């Protein structure tokens, strides 16, 4: 199936860059390109895209328009995916995006947009109902979280740490297995151990476990003083 995309960014260069990356992809159709929030909202009403690819900050206020769009669509068009594009590897932005649910939501850093394969994979995953969080955001959380001597993350083995980071970034068990060069059954065992040690619910829906893992890491996002 073709995935219909609405693009929004206040920078002409970024808009043209995204179009250049996605236009040759046969399974993606770009239905609109917008430069501000009002244009994007109008394009969504007119074209009903499958996925919205939007800057986090846009005119008129340059606040968090991208997350605002995601929140609106959660209520009015829950089947529409939203991928927020940002220059900031700030976990709190990602958590704000996931506040009303992580299904069909993604948070990517703009510096990675030139990688066609990764961008298309993210779009396909979000369109299918999953979640995608830029690995750099997850790395910030994991690095900070590990500093505390009393951190529950210290209960995890090195391999479990690696698996947790992949879970929080939104990868499926199969994708994690391929990335870490282990079996899918091994991934399932590691995830069960991780969620047990961290006292998190190992929910079956991938997007929910992404939110749980990311929220856990963010709860302890600051290193212990003196560590």
C-alpha positions as CSV (number, residue, x, y, z in Angstrom):
1,X,0.0,0.0,0.0
2,X,1.1,3.6,-0.7
3,X,1.6,5.7,2.4
4,X,0.4,9.2,2.0
5,X,2.6,11.8,3.6
6,X,2.0,15.5,4.7
7,X,5.3,17.4,5.3
8,X,5.6,20.6,7.3
9,X,8.6,22.7,8.3
10,X,9.2,26.4,8.3
11,X,12.5,26.0,6.6
12,X,12.3,25.8,2.8
13,X,15.7,24.0,2.7
14,X,14.4,21.3,5.1
15,X,11.1,20.9,3.2
16,X,13.0,20.5,-0.1
17,X,15.4,18.1,1.5
18,X,12.7,15.8,2.8
19,X,10.9,15.9,-0.6
20,X,14.2,15.0,-2.3
21,X,14.7,12.1,0.0
22,X,11.2,10.7,-0.2
23,X,10.0,11.5,-3.7
24,X,11.9,8.6,-5.4
25,X,10.3,6.1,-2.9
26,X,7.5,4.3,-4.8
27,X,5.6,3.3,-1.7
28,X,5.3,6.9,-0.5
29,X,3.1,9.6,-1.9
30,X,3.7,13.2,-0.8
31,X,0.3,14.8,-0.7
32,X,1.2,18.2,0.8
33,X,4.1,20.4,1.8
34,X,3.5,23.2,4.4
35,X,5.5,26.0,5.9
36,X,3.5,26.7,9.0
37,X,0.9,25.3,11.4
38,X,-2.2,26.7,9.7
39,X,-1.1,25.4,6.3
40,X,-0.5,22.0,7.8
41,X,-3.9,21.8,9.5
42,X,-5.6,22.8,6.3
43,X,-3.6,20.2,4.4
44,X,-4.6,17.5,6.9
45,X,-8.3,18.4,6.4
46,X,-8.0,18.4,2.7
47,X,-5.8,15.4,2.0
48,X,-6.3,13.1,5.1
49,X,-2.7,11.8,5.1
50,X,-1.6,8.5,6.6
51,X,1.4,10.1,8.3
52,X,2.3,13.7,9.1
53,X,6.0,14.5,9.1
54,X,6.3,17.8,11.0
55,X,8.8,20.1,12.6
56,X,8.5,20.5,16.3
57,X,8.6,24.3,16.1
58,X,6.8,26.3,13.5
59,X,5.1,29.6,13.0
60,X,3.2,31.4,14.4
61,X,4.6,30.9,17.9
62,X,7.6,28.6,17.4
63,X,6.5,26.7,20.5
64,X,5.8,23.0,20.2
65,X,3.4,23.1,17.2
66,X,4.4,19.6,16.1
67,X,3.4,18.1,19.4
68,X,0.2,20.2,19.4
69,X,-0.7,18.7,16.0
70,X,-0.1,15.2,17.4
71,X,-2.4,15.9,20.3
72,X,-5.1,17.2,18.1
73,X,-5.0,14.2,15.8
74,X,-5.0,11.8,18.8
75,X,-8.6,13.0,19.4
76,X,-9.8,13.8,15.8
77,X,-7.9,11.4,13.6
78,X,-6.4,8.6,15.7
79,X,-5.4,6.6,12.7
80,X,-3.1,9.3,11.4
81,X,0.5,8.8,12.4
82,X,2.7,11.8,13.4
83,X,6.5,11.9,13.2
84,X,7.9,15.0,14.9
85,X,11.2,16.3,13.6
86,X,13.5,18.1,16.0
87,X,17.0,19.5,16.4
88,X,17.0,18.6,20.1
89,X,17.9,15.2,21.7
90,X,15.7,16.2,24.7
91,X,13.8,13.2,26.1
92,X,11.1,15.4,27.6
93,X,10.0,16.4,24.1
94,X,9.7,12.8,23.2
95,X,7.7,12.1,26.3
96,X,5.4,15.0,25.6
97,X,4.7,13.5,22.2
98,X,3.8,10.2,23.8
99,X,1.7,11.7,26.6
100,X,-1.6,10.6,25.0
101,X,-0.3,7.3,23.7
102,X,2.7,6.1,21.8
103,X,0.9,4.2,18.9
104,X,1.6,5.9,15.5
105,X,4.0,8.4,17.0
106,X,7.7,9.0,16.1
107,X,10.4,11.5,17.2
108,X,13.4,11.9,14.9
109,X,16.4,14.2,14.9
110,X,16.7,16.3,11.8
111,X,20.4,15.5,11.4
112,X,19.3,11.9,10.4
113,X,16.9,12.9,7.7
114,X,19.3,12.4,4.9
115,X,19.3,8.6,5.5
116,X,16.5,7.5,3.2
117,X,16.3,3.9,4.5
118,X,16.0,4.9,8.1
119,X,13.4,7.6,7.4
120,X,11.3,5.3,5.2
121,X,11.5,2.6,7.9
122,X,10.3,5.0,10.5
123,X,7.4,6.1,8.3
124,X,6.4,2.5,7.6
125,X,6.6,1.6,11.3
126,X,4.5,4.6,12.4
127,X,1.9,4.0,9.6
128,X,1.6,0.4,10.8
129,X,0.7,1.5,14.3
130,X,4.1,1.4,16.0
131,X,6.4,3.9,17.6
132,X,9.9,5.2,16.7
133,X,12.2,7.2,19.0
134,X,15.5,8.4,17.7
135,X,18.3,6.2,19.2
136,X,20.2,9.3,20.3
137,X,17.4,10.3,22.6
138,X,17.4,6.9,24.2
139,X,21.2,7.0,24.6
140,X,20.9,10.3,26.5
141,X,18.4,8.6,28.9
142,X,20.4,5.4,29.3
143,X,23.7,7.2,30.0
144,X,22.2,9.5,32.6
145,X,20.2,6.7,34.2
146,X,23.2,4.4,34.7
147,X,25.1,7.0,36.8
148,X,23.3,6.4,40.0
149,X,24.8,3.7,42.2
150,X,21.3,2.7,43.4
151,X,19.7,2.7,40.0
152,X,17.6,-0.4,39.3
153,X,19.3,-0.4,35.9
154,X,22.4,-1.7,37.6
155,X,20.5,-4.9,38.0
156,X,20.6,-5.4,34.3
157,X,23.3,-7.3,32.4
158,X,25.2,-5.5,29.6
159,X,23.1,-7.4,27.0
160,X,19.9,-6.5,28.8
161,X,21.0,-2.8,28.7
162,X,21.5,-3.0,25.0
163,X,18.1,-4.7,24.5
164,X,16.3,-2.0,26.7
165,X,17.8,0.8,24.6
166,X,16.6,-0.9,21.4
167,X,13.1,-1.5,22.9
168,X,12.8,2.2,23.9
169,X,13.8,3.3,20.4
170,X,10.8,1.4,19.0
171,X,12.3,-1.6,17.4
172,X,10.4,-4.9,17.1
173,X,11.9,-8.1,18.6
174,X,12.9,-9.2,15.1
175,X,14.7,-5.9,14.4
176,X,16.4,-6.0,17.8
177,X,17.6,-9.6,17.1
178,X,19.1,-8.5,13.8
179,X,20.8,-5.4,15.3
180,X,22.3,-7.3,18.1
181,X,23.0,-10.5,16.1
182,X,21.1,-12.8,18.5
183,X,18.0,-14.9,18.1
184,X,14.4,-13.6,18.4
185,X,13.8,-16.1,21.2
186,X,16.8,-14.6,23.1
187,X,15.4,-11.1,22.7
188,X,12.1,-12.3,24.2
189,X,13.9,-13.8,27.2
190,X,15.9,-10.6,27.7
191,X,12.8,-8.4,27.5
192,X,11.0,-10.6,30.1
193,X,14.0,-10.3,32.4
194,X,14.3,-6.6,31.9
195,X,10.7,-5.8,32.7
196,X,10.7,-8.1,35.7
197,X,13.9,-6.5,37.2
198,X,12.5,-3.0,36.6
199,X,9.0,-4.0,37.7
200,X,7.4,-2.8,34.5
201,X,4.5,-4.4,32.7
202,X,5.7,-6.4,29.7
203,X,2.7,-5.4,27.5
204,X,2.3,-7.1,24.2
205,X,1.7,-4.0,22.1
206,X,5.1,-2.7,20.9
207,X,4.1,0.9,21.2
208,X,3.1,0.6,24.8
209,X,6.3,-1.1,25.8
210,X,8.2,1.7,24.1
211,X,6.4,4.3,26.2
212,X,6.9,2.2,29.4
213,X,10.7,1.8,28.8
214,X,11.1,5.5,27.8
215,X,9.2,6.8,30.8
216,X,11.2,4.6,33.1
217,X,14.4,5.9,31.8
218,X,13.2,9.5,31.9
219,X,12.0,9.2,35.5
220,X,15.6,8.8,36.5
221,X,17.1,11.0,33.8
222,X,19.4,13.0,36.1
223,X,22.6,11.5,37.5
224,X,23.0,11.3,41.2
225,X,24.9,14.3,42.6
226,X,28.6,13.4,43.0
227,X,28.4,10.3,40.8
